[in-house]
Amino acid sequence: MTPNNIPHTFEFAKVTKVKHVEGVFAIEVVDATYRKAKFSGVIELANGTASLRKYKGKFRANTDLDWFGQKLKKHLPFVNLDSGVFSLIPQYSGPVVAGLGL
């Protein structure tokens, strides 16, 4: 896919990229959403606990996540946490979800 035909939202996107991290602040999510795509796994937070915030009454987390193989240029993705369950993991080492797509 080229940057010009990446969907803005796509509810059927799934985890397509995983990476290994060492000693990062992460969260484990169950049924979190990003651009209408629902997924579960461990994700790395962009700025530790400062990445968690409430926006318009809903919880979300600023993460390091690719969308259809591309990084967003304006800001890091905000994963919506209200539709699922999450738990914080300080000093996490292991695999994390790094990308969603097809």
C-alpha positions as semicolon CSV with decimal commas, in nm:
position;residue;x (nm);y (nm);z (nm)
1;M;0,000;0,000;0,000
2;T;0,118;0,349;-0,073
3;P;0,062;0,639;0,169
4;N;-0,211;0,770;-0,063
5;N;-0,439;0,469;-0,029
6;I;-0,406;0,384;0,342
7;P;-0,755;0,378;0,496
8;H;-0,834;0,640;0,759
9;T;-1,034;0,378;0,951
10;F;-1,069;0,005;0,899
11;E;-1,251;-0,212;1,152
12;F;-1,100;-0,534;1,014
13;A;-0,734;-0,432;1,063
14;K;-0,538;-0,679;1,272
15;V;-0,199;-0,697;1,439
16;T;0,061;-0,723;1,161
17;K;0,382;-0,621;1,334
18;V;0,537;-0,718;1,667
19;K;0,868;-0,597;1,808
20;H;1,078;-0,680;2,115
21;V;1,135;-0,408;2,378
22;E;1,342;-0,389;2,698
23;G;1,248;-0,202;3,016
24;V;0,967;0,015;2,877
25;F;0,643;0,137;3,030
26;A;0,367;-0,063;2,861
27;I;0,004;-0,156;2,895
28;E;-0,168;-0,484;2,828
29;V;-0,499;-0,426;2,651
30;V;-0,800;-0,643;2,578
31;D;-1,037;-0,511;2,310
32;A;-0,873;-0,169;2,273
33;T;-0,948;0,015;1,948
34;Y;-0,749;0,223;1,704
35;R;-0,920;0,370;1,397
36;K;-1,216;0,132;1,459
37;A;-0,988;-0,175;1,463
38;K;-1,023;-0,381;1,781
39;F;-0,715;-0,563;1,909
40;S;-0,556;-0,713;2,221
41;G;-0,195;-0,743;2,336
42;V;0,082;-0,546;2,503
43;I;0,162;-0,200;2,361
44;E;0,448;0,036;2,441
45;L;0,348;0,377;2,575
46;A;0,511;0,671;2,398
47;N;0,588;0,877;2,712
48;G;0,536;0,653;3,015
49;T;0,237;0,733;3,234
50;A;0,212;1,077;3,068
51;S;0,079;0,887;2,764
52;L;-0,243;0,798;2,945
53;R;-0,512;1,065;2,933
54;K;-0,881;1,125;2,934
55;Y;-1,015;1,304;2,626
56;K;-1,382;1,395;2,591
57;G;-1,466;1,163;2,879
58;K;-1,283;0,860;2,734
59;F;-0,951;0,705;2,829
60;R;-0,681;0,668;2,565
61;A;-0,308;0,601;2,544
62;N;-0,044;0,764;2,326
63;T;0,154;0,475;2,173
64;D;0,418;0,386;1,920
65;L;0,211;0,203;1,658
66;D;0,222;0,173;1,277
67;W;-0,098;0,191;1,071
68;F;-0,080;-0,016;0,751
69;G;0,300;-0,003;0,763
70;Q;0,323;0,375;0,803
71;K;0,406;0,604;1,095
72;L;0,177;0,903;1,137
73;K;0,363;1,227;1,070
74;K;0,159;1,468;1,283
75;H;0,149;1,279;1,615
76;L;0,177;0,936;1,769
77;P;-0,140;0,724;1,764
78;F;-0,395;0,742;2,044
79;V;-0,538;0,399;2,123
80;N;-0,888;0,410;2,273
81;L;-0,911;0,214;2,596
82;D;-1,275;0,264;2,698
83;S;-1,412;-0,032;2,502
84;G;-1,180;-0,279;2,673
85;V;-0,970;-0,365;2,976
86;F;-0,612;-0,260;3,036
87;S;-0,339;-0,298;3,296
88;L;-0,017;-0,100;3,337
89;I;0,319;-0,277;3,318
90;P;0,623;-0,074;3,434
91;Q;0,966;-0,195;3,317
92;Y;0,820;-0,440;3,063
93;S;1,051;-0,650;2,848
94;G;0,915;-0,872;2,574
95;P;0,705;-0,858;2,256
96;V;0,471;-0,562;2,192
97;V;0,218;-0,486;1,922
98;A;0,392;-0,247;1,683
99;G;0,157;-0,228;1,385
100;L;-0,197;-0,281;1,259
101;G;-0,306;-0,343;0,901
102;L;-0,387;-0,631;0,667
